[in-house]
C-alpha cells in the first residue's frame, strides 16, 4: 500500500483499546485463531513451514528472527480488534470527521493570469465526515494510492483552499510529492 493507505491503517490501529499480544507464541496463536485454526494458511501468510507455525503455537520456539517478528506483529495489528476499529471509523464517517496533517507539494489549476506555482506546504486540517467516509469506503474496495490521494486532495481543496466555497471558486488542487501524511479520527 502507499503512504496514504498506510496512514489510514495506522490511524485505525491507534483506535484499539488493548495492546496486541507480546510473545511470539501468543501472536501466532492469535493468527491461527483468525484463520479458523488453519496453521497452513498462517504458514503461507508468513512464508514459513506449517511445522514451524505449530512449534510457535506450542511455545517450542520462543524467539523469532527480527524479520519474522516484524511480519508477525504487522499481521496481528492488521487484524486486532476489528469491531473497535469499525466503530471508530463509523463514528468518524458519520459525525466526527478526520484530521489530516501533511507536508506535500500543492499545485493549482486556476484562472489564467494567476500565479499558482506549486509549493511545499505543511497543513493540518479537519475534514468533514463525508471525506472520511469516502476514504474508509475506498480503501477496502481496493482503491489505488492515487485514488486515495484524489479524495484527500478534494477534501483539502474544499475545506482549506476554497474555505467551504467562500473563495477561489475555480481552483483545482494537485496533491503531489508527499513528504508525510498522518490521519487521525
C-alpha positions in Angstrom: 0.0 0.0 0.0 1.1 3.6 -0.4 1.7 6.4 2.1 -1.9 7.4 2.4 -3.2 3.8 2.8 -0.5 3.1 5.4 -1.6 6.3 7.3 -5.2 5.1 7.2 -4.1 1.7 8.6 -2.0 3.4 11.3 -4.9 5.7 12.4 -7.2 2.7 12.6 -4.7 0.8 14.7 -4.4 3.8 17.1 -8.1 3.3 18.0 -7.6 -0.1 19.6 -8.3 -0.3 23.4 -6.0 -3.1 24.3 -2.3 -3.8 23.3 -1.6 -6.7 20.9 -0.2 -9.9 22.3 3.5 -9.6 23.1 5.0 -13.0 22.9 5.6 -14.8 19.6 3.6 -17.8 20.7 0.6 -15.6 21.6 0.8 -13.7 18.3 1.0 -17.0 16.4 -2.0 -18.5 18.3 -4.0 -15.3 17.5 -3.2 -15.5 13.8 -4.1 -19.2 13.8 -7.4 -18.4 15.5 -8.1 -15.7 13.0 -7.5 -18.2 10.2 -10.1 -20.6 11.7 -7.4 -22.9 13.1 -5.5 -23.3 9.9 -1.8 -23.4 10.5 -1.2 -24.0 6.8 -2.9 -20.6 6.0 -0.7 -18.8 8.6 2.4 -20.5 7.3 1.6 -19.3 3.7 0.8 -15.8 5.1 4.2 -15.5 6.9 6.3 -17.6 4.5 7.1 -20.4 7.0 6.6 -24.1 7.1 3.4 -25.4 8.7 5.6 -27.3 11.2 7.3 -24.1 12.3 3.9 -22.4 12.9 2.9 -25.4 15.0 6.1 -25.1 17.1 5.4 -21.4 17.8 1.8 -22.3 18.8 3.1 -24.8 21.3 5.8 -22.4 22.6 8.6 -24.8 21.4 10.1 -21.8 19.6 10.0 -18.5 21.6 12.2 -16.0 19.8 11.6 -15.4 16.1 14.1 -13.8 13.8 13.7 -10.0 13.6 12.2 -10.0 10.1 9.7 -12.7 11.1 8.9 -10.9 14.3 8.1 -7.8 12.3 5.9 -9.7 9.9 4.0 -11.4 12.7 3.4 -8.1 14.5 2.2 -6.4 11.3 -0.2 -9.2 10.5 -1.6 -9.2 14.1 -2.0 -5.4 14.1 -4.0 -5.6 10.8 -6.5 -8.0 12.4 -6.5 -6.8 16.0 -9.9 -5.6 17.4 -11.7 -5.2 14.1 -15.0 -4.2 15.8 -13.4 -1.4 17.8 -11.7 -0.1 14.6 -15.0 -0.3 12.7 -16.9 1.6 15.3 -14.2 4.4 15.3 -14.4 4.6 11.5 -18.2 4.7 11.6 -18.1 7.5 14.2 -15.6 9.5 12.1 -17.7 8.9 8.9 -21.0 9.9 10.5 -20.3 12.7 12.8 -16.6 13.2 13.8 -14.7 13.6 10.6 -11.0 13.1 10.5 -7.9 15.3 10.8 -5.2 15.2 8.2 -1.7 16.5 8.7 0.6 16.6 5.7 3.6 18.1 4.2 3.4 17.9 0.5 3.5 20.0 -2.7 0.3 21.6 -3.6 -0.1 23.0 -7.1 -3.2 24.6 -8.5 -5.2 24.9 -11.7 -6.9 28.2 -11.7 -8.0 31.1 -13.9 -5.4 32.4 -16.5 -3.2 35.2 -15.2 -2.8 33.9 -11.7 0.4 32.7 -10.1 -0.3 29.2 -8.8 3.0 27.5 -8.9 3.1 24.5 -6.7 5.0 24.8 -3.4 5.5 22.6 -0.3 3.0 23.3 2.5 2.5 22.0 6.0 -1.2 21.6 6.5 -3.2 20.3 9.5 -6.9 20.4 8.7 -10.0 18.7 10.0 -12.0 17.1 7.2 -15.8 16.7 7.4 -17.3 13.2 7.8 -18.2 12.8 4.1 -14.5 12.8 3.1 -13.6 10.4 6.0 -16.4 8.1 4.8 -15.2 8.2 1.2 -11.6 7.3 2.3 -12.9 4.5 4.6 -15.1 3.1 1.8 -12.4 3.4 -0.9 -9.6 1.6 0.9 -11.3 -1.8 1.4 -12.8 -1.6 -2.0 -9.3 -1.8 -3.5 -8.7 1.9 -4.3 -5.3 2.7 -5.6 -3.0 5.1 -3.8 -3.7 7.8 -6.4 -7.5 7.4 -5.9 -7.0 7.9 -2.1 -4.8 11.0 -2.8 -7.5 12.4 -5.0 -10.1 12.0 -2.3 -7.8 13.7 0.2 -6.9 16.4 -2.3 -10.6 17.1 -2.9 -11.3 17.4 0.8 -8.3 19.8 1.3 -9.4 21.8 -1.8 -12.9 22.3 -0.5 -12.1 22.9 3.2 -8.7 24.5 3.3 -8.1 26.2 -0.1 -11.7 27.2 -1.0 -12.8 27.7 2.6 -16.1 25.8 2.0 -16.9 27.7 -1.2 -16.3 31.2 0.1 -13.2 31.9 -2.1 -11.2 30.7 -5.1 -14.2 29.3 -7.0 -12.5 27.7 -10.0 -9.5 26.3 -8.1 -8.4 22.7 -8.6 -5.8 21.3 -6.2 -3.0 18.9 -7.2 -1.6 16.9 -4.2 1.9 15.6 -5.1 5.3 15.0 -3.7 4.0 13.9 -0.3 6.7 14.1 2.4 4.4 12.6 5.0 0.7 12.2 5.8 -0.9 11.5 9.2 -4.6 10.8 9.7 -6.5 10.8 12.9 -10.1 10.1 13.6 
